[in-house]
């Protein structure tokens, strides 16, 4: 048996086989074993007994916009990874846009890694970008360790990261399929968006009408057809329209290599409750109606939706103007995803095992992070210790991300993150953060 330095004990340890009382042994930052609750503590090992608090595998968030360098006033690696750690997230993957430069070449990736390295409180990896001009760069980026490639089918909101038209999409997808890589897609059809009514002002109903479900449904349908033709692996980002679920379920059943995620805001917030002018609720695609949300939850329950990730997309406070047409679209939830989802999941009769499957195991599998996502021997000793029955009320001033704007302000949520552990080291406890020890991750070759 390897030399055990640490034993974590709880009456509720969430493992792939279910939740049970257990003692987790840790050696050299790796889980050595999951033993009975009353197992003897090896000589020289330190015991941490969490009582009845639940021990979950650290969350894996594969959809985070850190914006650093270049727009670090929006968010930075220091602040984003502190927010992650405080929320039980031990691994995140950074999106390739909103930073300057975007992660579209090997040199730009080098710049990004250089900035992130000294600031990362959690393990951090990077997606590459697929834009019209960089098909020639995709192979080198893939070999440099990006986890896959993100593209847009409609305007991204920043000029340095343009969308792909159908011909460019096919070219990029073919190249990425040839590499054995993953293409992750912001799937809204630009023609449906252009023909939708566009009205400025503070009415949420007007903004919702400007991003119709058909834009998502058509884009998803086209993606599936192309993935089928090219035998490519594609992932639909931040699904908001529940209408697309039957298309995705049918494609999966047929063997098309498609997966899909949704986000806490689509699963816990509804269009009916968004006040006019409250652009902290603006994101693209948008938060839709309660009946749409019910169908998304059914898609989680039956496995059509593979994972839940934050799509943490912050900006400076001044960009959240009261006009839904001009305000920056993005919701900041990196620190709150676990309690937000747990609050709604428990109300709908789901357990912590479900939350772990959606927010840890699922994203880890998507990105090929074989050392993350589960409490079992051989994985990294990454944990979130949660008091599931305790509640707290969200105070934006208590959040660690750079600009304290959040759609969850004033909401009372179940699930207090007591502490977060990265490779056997406590990196956050009761809102106090340790010095950064996160590593920069590369896709396994």
Secondary structure by P-SEA (a helix, b strand, c coil): cccccbbbbccccccccccccbbbbbccccccccccccccccccbbbbbcccbbbcccbbbcccccccccccccccaaaaaaaaaaacccbbbbcccccccccccaaaaaaaaaaaccccccbbbbbbbbccccccaaaaaaaacccbbbbbccccccccbbbbcaaaaaaaaaaaaaacbbbbbbcccaaaaaaccccccccaaaaaaaccaaaaaaaaaaaaaaaaaacbbbbbcccccccaaaaaaaaaaacccccccccccccccccccccccccccccccccccaaaaaaaaaaaaacccccccccccccccccccccccccbbbbbccccaaaaaaaaaaaacccaaaaaaaccaaaaaaaccccccccccccccbbbbbccccccccccccccccccccccccccccccccccccccccccccccccccbbbbbcccc
